[in-house]
Amino acid sequence: MVAGTPTTRLVVPKTAGPRMLALSACALAVFFVLSAGLAAPSFAHTTISVDKYDIEAGWDVEPPIVGLRNSVILSVVERGEVEGQSTGVTHVFRGVEATIMFGGESKVAAFNPDNLPGHYLSPIIPTRTGTYLLQVQGDIRGTPVDIVIPIEDVEHTAALDFPPVTGGAGDGGADAADTVAMKKAISSLQQDVSRLKSGEGMVPSGNSNSNNDAGGLSYNFAVMGLSMSAVAIVMGVISLTRSPAA
């Protein structure tokens, strides 16, 4: 039962049959499930106890998403003599160093105190999906500390994307699709230029002046069309390169 929640008594009429009893049991089960959900913590933080200190680490914004600014939270509290009571430990980083680790790479984290005593934040933009670790070494008020705390996995942007990115061109979505279309247009233009150089599709010149005039006119129109296509492709490339990053 959640603390502070008034006790709920389910009253079943005396004339209730088996169906009413079943519905009442279901309602009671739903109540307990919801109560348990309200009591459960909303953050996936990990706590490790060292002597009389509880050291907790996790992400400030969850779920953590690759490429989005976030912060690693470090909380250090000292347990009191009375069970359930604790006190935040201030000035922890006078004797402690914290290092963020991913794979074979590591970085000493710069933690700043939060408004709540014993809580510290280190800004970070995670650049890869997967598991990050926080290594805490040193001493807290004379107590040696050397621990590694796993924090929640960083997820791909697909976890929050809406509407879902489509386009069939991979993770790039619409931008990647535009790039593919541009490549196809350039390839088509190159083929047209090659056919124009070889004379394919041109009106045979022959000996007649009218045929010569028609051939020349056809050639001019072909050159004009290719020129306009080239201009359109150049404008498209400029548009893609100047598009703001998501």
N, C-alpha and C positions, 0 to 999 in steps of 0.2 A: 504493500500500500504506500503510495506517495505521501511524504510528510506534508501535513497541512491540508490534505484532501479529506473532506468529510466522508464518513462511512456511508456507503449506499446500500440500502436494503431492498432487495427485489421481492415484492409482494405478489404472490400467486393466488388467484382466486381459488376457493375451495372446490368450485365446480370445474376447474380446469381439467381438460383431458390430456392425453399423451402429446398431442400436437402443441398445446399451450406450454406444457412443461419443457418440450424441446426448444421452443422459441425463447423461453425464459433462460434456459441454460446457455443458448447462443449469445443472448444479450449480455449475460454476465461475463462470458468469456471475452467478448469484444471489449468490455469495460476494462478488464484486467490487462489485456494486450495494449490498449491505448495508454493506460496508466504507466505500464512499464516503458513504453516508448517515450513518455514525457520525462521519466526519471533518468533515461539513458543519456550520457553525455553526447554533445553534438560534434565534438572535435576528436579526431583520431590522434591524440597525443600519446606519447610513451613516457612512463615515469620509471626511474631507477632510484632505488634508495641506497644511500651511502651513509652508514652510521646513523646519525639522527637527522640527516637531510634527505629530502625528496627532490630529485632533479627531474624536471619534465621538459620535453622538447616537442615541437610540432610546427605546423604552418599557421600563419596568421589568417590567411584566406584559404578556405578549403571548398572544393578540391583544388589543389595547386595545379596550375595549367602552364605548360611550357610556353615561354616567351612573354608571359604576363608578370608584371611586377608583383612581388610578394614579400613576406618577411618571415624569417625563422624566429619562433618564440622560444625563449629559455626561461624557465621558472625554477627558482631555488627557494624552498621553504624549510624552516626548522620545525620539527614536530615538538609540540608542547608536552608537558607532563600529563595533561588531561587528553584522553583520546578524542580525536576530531579537531583539536585546536592546533594551529600552526602559525608561524610568523615568517613573513617574507624576509629573505636575507639581502641586505643592501651592500653595495660596493663589492660584489662578488668578484669582479674582474680585476681587482687589485692583486689577487693571487691565483687567478684561473685564466687559461687561454682556451678558446673554443675554435675548432676547425671544422669547416664544412667539407665533406668528402663525397665524391662521385666517381666510381670506377677507380682508376689510378690517379685521379687528379684531386687536389685539395687546395683550400684557401682559408687563411685565418680570417675568421669572421669578426667584424666590428659591431659589437652589441652596445646598444644605448638603453638606459633605464626607461621603463614605461611608467605610466602614472601609478600603477599598482606596485607597492613595494615588493621586491623580489622577482619582478617580471622584467625581461629584457627583450629587445627587438633588434634584428639584424636584417636590413633590406637586401633583397636579392632578386634577380630575374633568372629563374631556372631555364637553361638553354637546351636541356635534353630530358626526355621522358625516362622514368625509372626511379630507382630507390636512392635516396640521399641519406647520408649519415652525418651525425654531429658528434665529434670527439671532444670531450671535456677533460682537461688535464690541469693539475695544479693542486692547490689546497684551499679549503673553505674554512677559515678561522681555525687553522691548525689541523684540519682533517684532510688527509691525502685523498685526491680524486683522480681516477684514470679510467674513464668509461667511454663507451661508444653507444650512442642512442640512434636507432633507426627512426626516420620520420616518414610520413606518408608518401607513397609514390607520386611523382609528378606525372600528370596525364596529358594526352594530346588535346589540342583545341577542340576536337570532335566531341569531347565530353560536354562542351557548352555551346557548340555551334548551333545557331537557329536563324533561318532555316538551314537544313543540312547543305553542305557544299556539294554541288553536282557539276556535271560538265564532262565527266568521263575522261579527264585529262590528268588524273592523279591528284595529288594533294594541292596543286596550284589552283584547282577549280576553274573559274571563268577566265582568269589571267592566262593560265596554261592553255586553255582552249583557244583563246585569241592568238596566242603565239603559234600554235599549230596551224590555225587558219592562215596566218600571215606567211608561214613557211610554204604552205601549199600555193598561195598566190604568187610568191616569188618564183617557185618552181614552174608554174604555168607560164609566167612572163618569160622566163628563160627559154622555154620550149617555143613560144611564139616568135621570139627573136631569132632562134635558130632556123625556124621554117621561113622567116622573112629573108634571111641571108641566103638560103638555098633557093629562093624563088618559088617555093611550094605554095600553091594556092593563088599565084598571080596569073593574070590573063596573058596567054601567049602573045608575043609581040607580032610575029608574022611580018608581012610586007605592007600591010594596010596602015595608013595613017590613023584611021579610027581605032584599030587595034592597039597601036602605040599609045594613043591618047587614053584609052581605057586602062591599059596596063599601068601607065604612069599615075592615073587617078586612083586606081586600086592600091598602088604602092603608097601613095601619099596618105590615103585613109588608114592604111595599116600602120604606118609610122605614127600617125596622130593617135590612133587607138592605143598603141603600145606606150606612147609618151604619157597619156592620161592614166594608164594603169600604173606606170612607174611612179607618177606623182601621188596616186592614191596609196600605194604601198609605203612610200616615204612618210606620208602624213600619218599612216597607221603606226609605223615604227616610232615616230616621235610621240604619238599619243601613249603608246605602251610604256616608253621609257620615262615619261613624265607623270605616269599614274602614281598617286600617293600610296605608300605602303600601308597594308591593312593593319 
